[in-house]
Amino acid sequence: MKRVVELMNEKRHLGIYPLDHTGDVGFDLEAESLNELFEAAMIALLRAIFTLPPEQVVWNLDIQLEATTLETLFVQWLDELLFLTQTRNSVPVRCTPEVHPQPGGWRLSASLGTAPLEPEKQGWQGELKATTYHDLTIGKREGAWHARIIFDV
């Protein structure tokens, strides 16, 4: 199912496709740019955790991450969002990620709008243990960015 997501007053076409994966939760993702792919990953993560994720931003914060590979940066990004949600009780609502190559690897700078974790109100579906490298793919093909991500439940 292709989903149109409205973020920051712009309509973007982000493909977020749930995978049928035994014992874990996974998604195939598609976006026009690498930055939007990281944004789609955040939305997929929220869909895995909540039936009614929050929509109203209460706090803003910035995240900076670096990694030697794009795959590692992708996993670090999602694990950071999991940490914020499940440990800091701060749910990402909106993000503006900027992913750039740099000497020796990759860098992500992101502005996040977050909201407090309210499990009952937000339809908490259970904790995710981590983002895995199992079946992880990320790359550009046919003019769009694609990724596959699996979360350990």
N, C-alpha and C positions, 0 to 999 in steps of 0.2 A: 504494500500500500504506500503510495507516495503521499507525503504530508506537507501541506503548506503551513509554515510557521511564521507568525508575525512577531518580529523582534525589532525594537527600536524604530518603529514606523516604516520598516521596509519589509516587503514580502520576499521570502526566499524559499526556493524549492529544495527541501532537504529530504532525501530518501532515508527513512528509518524503518528497516524491515526486521521484525523479530525472527529469530531462528528457533527451530525445534531442536533443542539440544538436551540430551538426557542428563538430568541432575544439575545442570547449570543454566544460566540465562545468557543469551547471546543476541547480537544484532549485526546485520549487514548495513553499512551506511554509505550514502552517496551525497556529494555536495559539489558545487561549482568551483570552490576554492579550498585550499588547505585550511584556512582559518574557519571557514564554514563547516568543514569536516570535524574539527575540534568542537565546534558549537553543537553539531548534530550528536556527537558523542556524549556531551553533557545532557542533552535532551533524552537520549536513549537511557542513560544512567537513571535519570529521574523517572522514566517510564517503568524501569525495572524495580524501583523502590516504592513508588507511590501510585495510587489510583487517581489522586487529586493533588498533584504537586502545587505548591504555592505559586501565586502570580504576582503578589505585591512585594516590591523590594523594600526592606527595612534598613539593611546595612550595606555598605560598599567596601570592598577590599580589593587589593591588587595582589597578583601572584606572579612570581618569576620562577621559571624552571629552565634547567639546561640538561642536555643529554648528548651522548655521542652519536646516537642513532634516532631516527624519526620514530621508530617503533617504541623505543624506550621512553621517549618524550611523551608519546601518546598514552602509554601505560601510567607513567608518572602523573600526568594530567588527571586521568580518571581516578587514580588512587588518592590524589590530593583532594578531589571533590568528594570521594567517599569519606576521607578523614574529616573534612569539614562537616559533612552531614552527620556521620555516625559518632564522632567523638566530640566535635565542637558544637553540635546541635545547630548548625548554620547551613541551611539548604540553599544551594545555588538556584537562582531564579532566572537571571540573565547573565550573559557573558559576552565579552568582546575580546576573543583571543587573537593574538598576533604571533604567528609562527614564522621564524626566519632561520635560514641556514647561517652558521657562523663558523669561523675556523675551528676545526676539530669536532663539529657536531651541529646541534640545533638549539634554538632558544625560543621559549614561549613567554610572552608577557600578556597577562590577561587582567581585565577589570571585571570583577564579579559583583552583581547585585544579589544579595542573599536575604533570606527570611528565617525566622526561628523555626526549629523543628517542632511540629505539633502532630505527633503520630496519628492520633485518632481523627483529627480534622482533615489530615492530608491523605488518609487511606494507606498508612504504612503497610507494606506487603512483606516486610522482613529484611533482615540485615544481609548485605552482601559481604563476603569475606575479603575479596580482592579482585582486581583485574588480572586476568591471566595472559600468558603468552601463547597458550594453546590455540592453534588455528589463527593466530593474529596475522592479519595482512593490512598493509596500508600502502597506497600508491595511486598513481594517476594512469587512467586508461580511457580511451575513447572520449577525451576532452573533459573528463570529470575526475574528481578524487573519490576513491573508494576505500573502505576499511571493513574489516570483520573483527569483532571484539567479543570475548567470552568473559563473563563474570562468574567467579566461584561463589556458590551459595552455601 
